[in-house]
Each structure stands twice: as C-alpha cells, then as structure tokens.
Amino acid sequence: MNHTKLWQPLLFTLTIGLSPPLLADHQAVEALEEYMAFAPYAAGAISSEQLEHEGYRKFFIVDTRNQGQYQQGHLPGAINIEWREILSQRDQLPAEQPILLYCETGLLSSKAHLALNVAGFDNVKVLWGGYIIWSARQTFEDTKQPENVQIPR
C-alpha cells in the first residue's frame, strides 16, 4: 500500500485550512482597510532634523530592535520593546504623550507603527532612516558647526 497517496489529501486539506488568508480575522482586516483608506501619506514619519525641531525630549522613545542591538547603543532615554511585542506591551505606552518608534532602518518600527495605529494609537511617529541615520549624526548638538569655523580644502 502506498502511504504517500493516503497522506496527500490530508496534507492538502491541512495546507489549505491553515493558509494565512483563511485564518485572517475578518474584523482585523476591516480595521486595517479603514486605517489605510484614511491614513495620510508620511504622517507617521519624522526625520532627525524634524525631531530636533519638534523637541526631542517631548517624545516617549521606543527602540523596537532586539535587546542585543539596544544594548550596543540606542537613542538617549529610549526603552526597548521589540517590534513583535509592541501590541502585547502597549500598556507601557503613554496615551497622551507623542511616541517615537525606531529600529535599525525604519522597516520594523514601521510595522509596529501600523499595528499601534490600527490598535487606536494616533500619537506615534517612526524615525525615518532609523538608528543608522540618527547615529550617523551622532547627537543633535554635534551636527551643528560654529559659524566661523574654517573647513580645510
């Protein structure tokens, strides 16, 4: 008896039954559709320069990278909540204070931003370019050159 032929229909059924579109929560998809229909373009992004202008210290800052990356260096005052855990730890986030999310490049923190927006947080921004762009600037003060410094040619 060929056991492969017996398992094929079962495997096919399990594969079809467990595919992500069939498991998607209809209400979650509707909430995401509603958010995307009205979300303004680039409203959730902020550059290092804009962050300086808006007042860096007013933000509740969340590093969404893993703990090892966070320990190697992070923005001053940042707490660490990995992007995958942002919803399960959302009770740590302030409702009224603006929240700044960042990761290495901005990709994973954008996912966390989307999840928080769908969950009802409208006070969240993502640092454009992430830690890579921010750390290239060092600190806000370090990037300002005195007006009368001569730059050698």
N, C-alpha and C positions, 0 to 999 in steps of 0.2 A: 504494500500500500504506500502511495506517495504522500507523505505528511505535508510536504510543501503545498500541495493543492488544497489540503484541508485548512491550512492557516491563511492562505491568501485572502479568502473572503473576510475572515475575521480581522486581519491586518488592514484591509481596505476600509472596513467599517470603522475601525478604531481611528485610522488616519483621517478619514472624512469627519468623523464625530468630534475629533479633537483639534481640528484646524482652527486657527485664531478667529477668522470671521464668524464661524458658527458659535464660538464661545464668547464673542463680544457682547457686552451688556448693552442692550438697546438704549437705555437711558443715558449711559455714559457716552455713547456715540452721538446721541441727540444733543447732549450738553456740549460736546466738542464741536459739533456742527454750528450750534448757536454762537459759541465763542468765536469761531473762525469767521463767521458771517459779519461780525461787528468789530472784530479786533482791528485797531488802527495799525497801519504799517509802521514798523520800527518804534512803536510806542514803548516797548519793553526794553529797548537797548539804551545804554548810556556809555559814552566814551570816557576815557580817563580825564580828558580835558573838561568835559561836561560835569563829571563827578566832582572835580575840583571847584568848578564854578558854583555848583548847587550846594556845596558844603558837605564834604566827605563824612564828617562826624555825625551828621543827622541820620545816616543810614544804619540800619541793623545789617551787618555784613555776614554772609554765609558762604563759606568755601565749600563747594559741592564735590570736590575731589575726594579721593580716598585718604585715609588717615596718614599713610606714609608720605604722600605728596604734601599734605597740610603741614606735617612736622618738618619737612625740608624747607618750608618758607611759605608765608601767607601774608595777606594784607593785614595791617595793624588793626587789632580789635575784632578780627573775624573769628566766628565759631565754625566748627566743622560738622556739617551734616551731609553725608554722601548723597548725591543726586537721587539715587534709588530709594532713599529713606525719607525724602523730603515730605511726602504726604503722611507717613506714619509718625513723623516727628513735628508735624505742623503746629502742635500745641506749644512748641518752644518759640514760635514766631509771633512777633507783635502784630496786632490788628491795625493799629493806628500809625505806627512808625514806618517810614519807607524802608523796604528791604532790598538789599543788593545781593544778587547771586553771582558767583563766578566759579569757573573751573579753569583748566589749563588754556583752552582756546575760546570757550563760549558755547561749544556744542552741547555738552552735557548739562550745563546750567540753563541752557535754553529749554531743554526737555523738562527740567524741574520748574522753570518759569511757566511753561504751558500747563503743567499739572496743577500748580498752585492757582493759576488763573481760572482754570476750569473748576477748581475747588472753592472759588469765591474770593481769592486774594486779588485785589486790584492795586495793591501798593508795592508791586515787585518790579525790579529792573534787573537786567543782565549786563554785566560789564563787557562791553564789546571788545573782542580780542582776548579776553580772559587774563589770566595771570601772566602769560607770556608778554603781552603788550604792556601791561601795567609794570611788570618787573623790569622791562627794558627802559622805562622812565626812571626807575629807582623810586624816588619819592617825589611828591609834587614840588617841594622846595628845590630839590637837586636839579630839576629840569629848567629852572629859571636862571638865566645868565645875567649877571650885573650888566647894566647898560654900557659901561665904559671899559669892558674887558676887550683887549685886542686879541683876535683869533689869529694865530700864526698861519702863514700861507706856505 
